[in-house]
Amino acid sequence: MELVGMVSMSHSPSWNLEALEGAPKPYVDAVFRARDLVARVKPDVLVVFGPDHVRNFFFDLMPAFCIGLEKVIGFGDFGSPKGELPIRPDFAAHIAKQVLSAGFDPALSYRMGIDHGISQPIAALTPELQTPVVPIMISSGGAPLPTLARCYAFGRAVGNAIRSFPAQGRALVVGSGGLSHSPPSISPSDPTVAPEMRDYLINGRPRVEQFNAQREESSRKRRESGGTGPINEVWDRWLLSCMRSGDLAPVLALDNAAVLADGGVGGQEIRAWIAALGAWGGPAHTADYGPVPTWITGMGCITAFDEGLA
């Protein structure tokens, strides 16, 4: 299998391709350019790294990494894809086997649910939703939080697995999350989390539809009232400059406390970008950015493609 490109982008509950009001033009243009590039290189499969927001994974048993092997089902939150998505079980099983041989121990799911944290970029890049996907969830809301260096190494192992798959085809890796933003914490070890919320984080699987409805309504009311969230534009642009230069050493040296201090609760999601860069094995070719306070998120998009194809 040929690895032909990498795209990493921010996701946001406030954003979909039909509601771009207030979106910064550099970010919107970057997303549509990435979509056009994907249409030109025509990947046969997307390998998507991203988080979950306690709609499918709970802290009764939270893996650091989880690979979807067979059924992949979109939760449908915030207008993201709902229902079953196409997948390549043979390719997913190959990735799982190879990363295990490389010294990693991801969880495996034969029926994996994904929320907007993974499905939003799939819809943005392949709106017809016909391209098979291999989703890889990286824990980003609470422990276990694999180090950024570990995420990069894991991504490298995934990239090696992709390239060693003994069949012709083209794969694109995608990272979804961040940049700086601070939604309500979903870490059961966070002392500021209310007891009822902590109970949901651990035992909430039967109540997920109610939880999602409450979250969506809360988000809607915040946007209607003009509510904003803190964004660290300096930190975001520093991250993007490191990704563009290929010098990730300062980023990989960050610990969880440093990411939280500068990137907020949601900044921990940069693990997905780091894994995607590890899989690609080189710097980003483009980096675009725009802070959106009403979306409570620094919205960024980076791309790298085989220049002979793009």
ZATOR-291580 format. One record per residue (C-alpha): residue number from 0; x, y, z; residue in one letter. Coordinates in pm, whole numbers. Example, Ala and Ser with C-alpha at 12.3 -4.5 7.8 and 13.67 -1.06 7.14 Angstrom:
2
[atom 0; [1230; -450; 780]; "a"]
[atom 1; [1367; -106; 714]; "s"]
END
This chain:
310
[atom 0; [0; 0; 0]; "m"]
[atom 1; [127; 346; -88]; "e"]
[atom 2; [96; 622; 173]; "l"]
[atom 3; [14; 922; -44]; "v"]
[atom 4; [-61; 1199; 203]; "g"]
[atom 5; [-154; 1335; 543]; "m"]
[atom 6; [-416; 1583; 655]; "v"]
[atom 7; [-470; 1699; 1014]; "s"]
[atom 8; [-742; 1941; 1108]; "m"]
[atom 9; [-927; 2081; 1404]; "s"]
[atom 10; [-1280; 1966; 1470]; "h"]
[atom 11; [-1549; 2161; 1651]; "s"]
[atom 12; [-1909; 2097; 1758]; "p"]
[atom 13; [-1989; 2438; 1612]; "s"]
[atom 14; [-1860; 2355; 1265]; "w"]
[atom 15; [-1993; 2169; 970]; "n"]
[atom 16; [-1963; 2226; 597]; "l"]
[atom 17; [-2313; 2373; 578]; "e"]
[atom 18; [-2262; 2626; 858]; "a"]
[atom 19; [-1943; 2820; 800]; "l"]
[atom 20; [-2067; 3155; 930]; "e"]
[atom 21; [-1797; 3316; 1138]; "g"]
[atom 22; [-1532; 3073; 1024]; "a"]
[atom 23; [-1194; 3228; 941]; "p"]
[atom 24; [-1136; 3230; 568]; "k"]
[atom 25; [-782; 3082; 593]; "p"]
[atom 26; [-923; 2776; 770]; "y"]
[atom 27; [-1223; 2730; 541]; "v"]
[atom 28; [-1005; 2767; 232]; "d"]
[atom 29; [-754; 2519; 374]; "a"]
[atom 30; [-1022; 2257; 437]; "v"]
[atom 31; [-1158; 2287; 85]; "f"]
[atom 32; [-808; 2274; -63]; "r"]
[atom 33; [-744; 1957; 138]; "a"]
[atom 34; [-1070; 1812; 6]; "r"]
[atom 35; [-970; 1894; -351]; "d"]
[atom 36; [-630; 1731; -300]; "l"]
[atom 37; [-793; 1419; -158]; "v"]
[atom 38; [-1022; 1405; -461]; "a"]
[atom 39; [-717; 1423; -689]; "r"]
[atom 40; [-504; 1159; -517]; "v"]
[atom 41; [-808; 930; -477]; "k"]
[atom 42; [-710; 731; -165]; "p"]
[atom 43; [-849; 381; -138]; "d"]
[atom 44; [-861; 404; 242]; "v"]
[atom 45; [-837; 666; 517]; "l"]
[atom 46; [-653; 588; 842]; "v"]
[atom 47; [-795; 837; 1091]; "v"]
[atom 48; [-646; 918; 1432]; "f"]
[atom 49; [-874; 1103; 1671]; "g"]
[atom 50; [-1031; 1122; 2018]; "p"]
[atom 51; [-1367; 1023; 2158]; "d"]
[atom 52; [-1578; 1248; 2379]; "h"]
[atom 53; [-1734; 979; 2607]; "v"]
[atom 54; [-1994; 877; 2355]; "r"]
[atom 55; [-1835; 542; 2271]; "n"]
[atom 56; [-1541; 497; 2512]; "f"]
[atom 57; [-1583; 525; 2889]; "f"]
[atom 58; [-1353; 519; 3187]; "f"]
[atom 59; [-1479; 184; 3307]; "d"]
[atom 60; [-1205; 64; 3070]; "l"]
[atom 61; [-1022; 328; 2867]; "m"]
[atom 62; [-751; 216; 2622]; "p"]
[atom 63; [-463; 442; 2525]; "a"]
[atom 64; [-508; 339; 2159]; "f"]
[atom 65; [-789; 144; 1993]; "c"]
[atom 66; [-805; 27; 1630]; "i"]
[atom 67; [-1141; -38; 1463]; "g"]
[atom 68; [-1126; -371; 1280]; "l"]
[atom 69; [-1470; -445; 1138]; "e"]
[atom 70; [-1788; -245; 1194]; "k"]
[atom 71; [-1743; 130; 1236]; "v"]
[atom 72; [-2051; 324; 1341]; "i"]
[atom 73; [-2081; 701; 1349]; "g"]
[atom 74; [-2264; 837; 1652]; "f"]
[atom 75; [-2405; 1133; 1461]; "g"]
[atom 76; [-2342; 1403; 1721]; "d"]
[atom 77; [-2333; 1768; 1612]; "f"]
[atom 78; [-2435; 1681; 1257]; "g"]
[atom 79; [-2151; 1434; 1203]; "s"]
[atom 80; [-2207; 1111; 1007]; "p"]
[atom 81; [-2449; 870; 1168]; "k"]
[atom 82; [-2455; 498; 1106]; "g"]
[atom 83; [-2221; 243; 957]; "e"]
[atom 84; [-1919; 357; 755]; "l"]
[atom 85; [-1721; 148; 504]; "p"]
[atom 86; [-1403; -18; 634]; "i"]
[atom 87; [-1119; -244; 514]; "r"]
[atom 88; [-1104; -529; 768]; "p"]
[atom 89; [-804; -697; 601]; "d"]
[atom 90; [-607; -373; 604]; "f"]
[atom 91; [-710; -289; 961]; "a"]
[atom 92; [-607; -636; 1081]; "a"]
[atom 93; [-270; -596; 910]; "h"]
[atom 94; [-209; -264; 1086]; "i"]
[atom 95; [-303; -418; 1421]; "a"]
[atom 96; [-69; -714; 1369]; "k"]
[atom 97; [223; -499; 1259]; "q"]
[atom 98; [201; -244; 1541]; "v"]
[atom 99; [183; -532; 1789]; "l"]
[atom 100; [505; -669; 1640]; "s"]
[atom 101; [656; -320; 1676]; "a"]
[atom 102; [600; -324; 2051]; "g"]
[atom 103; [262; -152; 2088]; "f"]
[atom 104; [-48; -300; 2249]; "d"]
[atom 105; [-356; -124; 2114]; "p"]
[atom 106; [-705; -234; 2204]; "a"]
[atom 107; [-900; -382; 1912]; "l"]
[atom 108; [-1265; -323; 1840]; "s"]
[atom 109; [-1480; -536; 1610]; "y"]
[atom 110; [-1766; -289; 1651]; "r"]
[atom 111; [-1622; 55; 1706]; "m"]
[atom 112; [-1829; 366; 1761]; "g"]
[atom 113; [-1686; 703; 1660]; "i"]
[atom 114; [-1816; 1052; 1732]; "d"]
[atom 115; [-1743; 1387; 1567]; "h"]
[atom 116; [-1384; 1367; 1691]; "g"]
[atom 117; [-1310; 1112; 1418]; "i"]
[atom 118; [-1604; 1134; 1179]; "s"]
[atom 119; [-1609; 1511; 1118]; "q"]
[atom 120; [-1286; 1517; 912]; "p"]
[atom 121; [-1400; 1206; 723]; "i"]
[atom 122; [-1710; 1397; 611]; "a"]
[atom 123; [-1507; 1710; 536]; "a"]
[atom 124; [-1255; 1528; 316]; "l"]
[atom 125; [-1478; 1263; 157]; "t"]
[atom 126; [-1834; 1398; 172]; "p"]
[atom 127; [-1973; 1104; -23]; "e"]
[atom 128; [-1863; 878; 269]; "l"]
[atom 129; [-1771; 600; 28]; "q"]
[atom 130; [-1398; 571; 108]; "t"]
[atom 131; [-1322; 289; 355]; "p"]
[atom 132; [-1182; 402; 689]; "v"]
[atom 133; [-966; 256; 963]; "v"]
[atom 134; [-1032; 458; 1279]; "p"]
[atom 135; [-774; 474; 1557]; "i"]
[atom 136; [-892; 630; 1881]; "m"]
[atom 137; [-626; 793; 2100]; "i"]
[atom 138; [-722; 866; 2460]; "s"]
[atom 139; [-710; 1243; 2503]; "s"]
[atom 140; [-970; 1332; 2766]; "g"]
[atom 141; [-819; 1162; 3069]; "g"]
[atom 142; [-574; 895; 3176]; "a"]
[atom 143; [-429; 697; 3016]; "p"]
[atom 144; [-277; 986; 2822]; "l"]
[atom 145; [9; 844; 2615]; "p"]
[atom 146; [299; 1086; 2590]; "t"]
[atom 147; [336; 1287; 2272]; "l"]
[atom 148; [659; 1102; 2199]; "a"]
[atom 149; [476; 770; 2239]; "r"]
[atom 150; [200; 891; 2003]; "c"]
[atom 151; [459; 986; 1743]; "y"]
[atom 152; [630; 648; 1772]; "a"]
[atom 153; [293; 472; 1752]; "f"]
[atom 154; [213; 674; 1440]; "g"]
[atom 155; [546; 570; 1288]; "r"]
[atom 156; [454; 206; 1350]; "a"]
[atom 157; [116; 259; 1183]; "v"]
[atom 158; [284; 427; 886]; "g"]
[atom 159; [527; 136; 849]; "n"]
[atom 160; [233; -105; 867]; "a"]
[atom 161; [48; 86; 595]; "i"]
[atom 162; [347; 77; 361]; "r"]
[atom 163; [404; -295; 422]; "s"]
[atom 164; [51; -401; 334]; "f"]
[atom 165; [94; -649; 45]; "p"]
[atom 166; [-164; -505; -191]; "a"]
[atom 167; [-176; -217; -432]; "q"]
[atom 168; [-363; 93; -331]; "g"]
[atom 169; [-335; 437; -180]; "r"]
[atom 170; [-380; 533; 184]; "a"]
[atom 171; [-420; 877; 340]; "l"]
[atom 172; [-361; 939; 711]; "v"]
[atom 173; [-574; 1192; 897]; "v"]
[atom 174; [-534; 1352; 1239]; "g"]
[atom 175; [-833; 1515; 1409]; "s"]
[atom 176; [-839; 1734; 1720]; "g"]
[atom 177; [-728; 2053; 1887]; "g"]
[atom 178; [-582; 2297; 1867]; "l"]
[atom 179; [-610; 2502; 2188]; "s"]
[atom 180; [-954; 2493; 2349]; "h"]
[atom 181; [-1106; 2425; 2689]; "s"]
[atom 182; [-1440; 2245; 2685]; "p"]
[atom 183; [-1565; 2095; 3013]; "p"]
[atom 184; [-1323; 1838; 3148]; "s"]
[atom 185; [-1398; 1470; 3086]; "i"]
[atom 186; [-1128; 1334; 3316]; "s"]
[atom 187; [-1252; 1135; 3617]; "p"]
[atom 188; [-932; 1229; 3801]; "s"]
[atom 189; [-1006; 1603; 3765]; "d"]
[atom 190; [-1126; 1727; 4108]; "p"]
[atom 191; [-1332; 2003; 3942]; "t"]
[atom 192; [-1557; 1747; 3769]; "v"]
[atom 193; [-1894; 1727; 3944]; "a"]
[atom 194; [-1979; 1390; 4108]; "p"]
[atom 195; [-2272; 1323; 3872]; "e"]
[atom 196; [-2053; 1392; 3570]; "m"]
[atom 197; [-1778; 1171; 3708]; "r"]
[atom 198; [-2031; 890; 3746]; "d"]
[atom 199; [-2132; 936; 3382]; "y"]
[atom 200; [-1770; 924; 3266]; "l"]
[atom 201; [-1733; 580; 3424]; "i"]
[atom 202; [-2084; 431; 3414]; "n"]
[atom 203; [-2266; 637; 3153]; "g"]
[atom 204; [-2291; 403; 2858]; "r"]
[atom 205; [-2668; 344; 2905]; "p"]
[atom 206; [-2723; 722; 2930]; "r"]
[atom 207; [-2522; 835; 2629]; "v"]
[atom 208; [-2818; 957; 2423]; "e"]
[atom 209; [-2938; 1177; 2709]; "q"]
[atom 210; [-2585; 1305; 2770]; "f"]
[atom 211; [-2538; 1390; 2403]; "n"]
[atom 212; [-2870; 1574; 2386]; "a"]
[atom 213; [-2771; 1783; 2687]; "q"]
[atom 214; [-2428; 1861; 2540]; "r"]
[atom 215; [-2575; 1960; 2204]; "e"]
[atom 216; [-2834; 2185; 2368]; "e"]
[atom 217; [-2571; 2345; 2591]; "s"]
[atom 218; [-2351; 2412; 2289]; "s"]
[atom 219; [-2642; 2562; 2096]; "r"]
[atom 220; [-2734; 2796; 2380]; "k"]
[atom 221; [-2374; 2906; 2427]; "r"]
[atom 222; [-2340; 2995; 2060]; "r"]
[atom 223; [-2673; 3180; 2054]; "e"]
[atom 224; [-2570; 3386; 2356]; "s"]
[atom 225; [-2238; 3477; 2192]; "g"]
[atom 226; [-2035; 3272; 2436]; "g"]
[atom 227; [-1667; 3232; 2363]; "t"]
[atom 228; [-1379; 3024; 2491]; "g"]
[atom 229; [-1012; 3092; 2561]; "p"]
[atom 230; [-775; 3026; 2271]; "i"]
[atom 231; [-397; 3041; 2287]; "n"]
[atom 232; [-313; 3168; 1939]; "e"]
[atom 233; [59; 3201; 2016]; "v"]
[atom 234; [83; 2836; 2123]; "w"]
[atom 235; [-122; 2716; 1827]; "d"]
[atom 236; [95; 2900; 1577]; "r"]
[atom 237; [409; 2769; 1747]; "w"]
[atom 238; [282; 2413; 1713]; "l"]
[atom 239; [204; 2464; 1345]; "l"]
[atom 240; [546; 2615; 1280]; "s"]
[atom 241; [712; 2309; 1436]; "c"]
[atom 242; [497; 2078; 1226]; "m"]
[atom 243; [579; 2274; 911]; "r"]
[atom 244; [953; 2281; 981]; "s"]
[atom 245; [968; 1914; 1076]; "g"]
[atom 246; [1141; 1996; 1407]; "d"]
[atom 247; [903; 1822; 1645]; "l"]
[atom 248; [1154; 1771; 1927]; "a"]
[atom 249; [1026; 2068; 2134]; "p"]
[atom 250; [667; 1948; 2091]; "v"]
[atom 251; [742; 1585; 2176]; "l"]
[atom 252; [916; 1702; 2494]; "a"]
[atom 253; [593; 1854; 2630]; "l"]
[atom 254; [433; 1671; 2919]; "d"]
[atom 255; [61; 1656; 2995]; "n"]
[atom 256; [77; 1947; 3239]; "a"]
[atom 257; [245; 2173; 2984]; "a"]
[atom 258; [-12; 2088; 2716]; "v"]
[atom 259; [-294; 2156; 2961]; "l"]
[atom 260; [-144; 2487; 3070]; "a"]
[atom 261; [-96; 2621; 2718]; "d"]
[atom 262; [-351; 2432; 2511]; "g"]
[atom 263; [-633; 2383; 2759]; "g"]
[atom 264; [-832; 2064; 2819]; "v"]
[atom 265; [-888; 2012; 2448]; "g"]
[atom 266; [-526; 2078; 2360]; "g"]
[atom 267; [-455; 1719; 2465]; "q"]
[atom 268; [-612; 1616; 2133]; "e"]
[atom 269; [-296; 1717; 1946]; "i"]
[atom 270; [-194; 1356; 2006]; "r"]
[atom 271; [-388; 1270; 1690]; "a"]
[atom 272; [-191; 1523; 1484]; "w"]
[atom 273; [136; 1394; 1626]; "i"]
[atom 274; [44; 1034; 1540]; "a"]
[atom 275; [-53; 1134; 1186]; "a"]
[atom 276; [279; 1315; 1141]; "l"]
[atom 277; [459; 1009; 1273]; "g"]
[atom 278; [280; 791; 1019]; "a"]
[atom 279; [366; 1032; 738]; "w"]
[atom 280; [728; 1054; 851]; "g"]
[atom 281; [802; 1408; 742]; "g"]
[atom 282; [699; 1771; 787]; "p"]
[atom 283; [371; 1926; 684]; "a"]
[atom 284; [383; 2105; 349]; "h"]
[atom 285; [108; 2356; 430]; "t"]
[atom 286; [-25; 2498; 757]; "a"]
[atom 287; [-325; 2728; 787]; "d"]
[atom 288; [-488; 2868; 1098]; "y"]
[atom 289; [-760; 3090; 1233]; "g"]
[atom 290; [-875; 3133; 1595]; "p"]
[atom 291; [-1255; 3119; 1635]; "v"]
[atom 292; [-1356; 3235; 1986]; "p"]
[atom 293; [-1726; 3157; 1926]; "t"]
[atom 294; [-1623; 2801; 1838]; "w"]
[atom 295; [-1396; 2800; 2150]; "i"]
[atom 296; [-1119; 2652; 1936]; "t"]
[atom 297; [-804; 2745; 1750]; "g"]
[atom 298; [-885; 2599; 1408]; "m"]
[atom 299; [-589; 2467; 1213]; "g"]
[atom 300; [-529; 2250; 908]; "c"]
[atom 301; [-202; 2098; 786]; "i"]
[atom 302; [-139; 1887; 478]; "t"]
[atom 303; [140; 1684; 321]; "a"]
[atom 304; [110; 1498; -6]; "f"]
[atom 305; [320; 1301; -249]; "d"]
[atom 306; [404; 1588; -479]; "e"]
[atom 307; [404; 1361; -782]; "g"]
[atom 308; [36; 1288; -721]; "l"]
[atom 309; [-95; 1619; -587]; "a"]
END
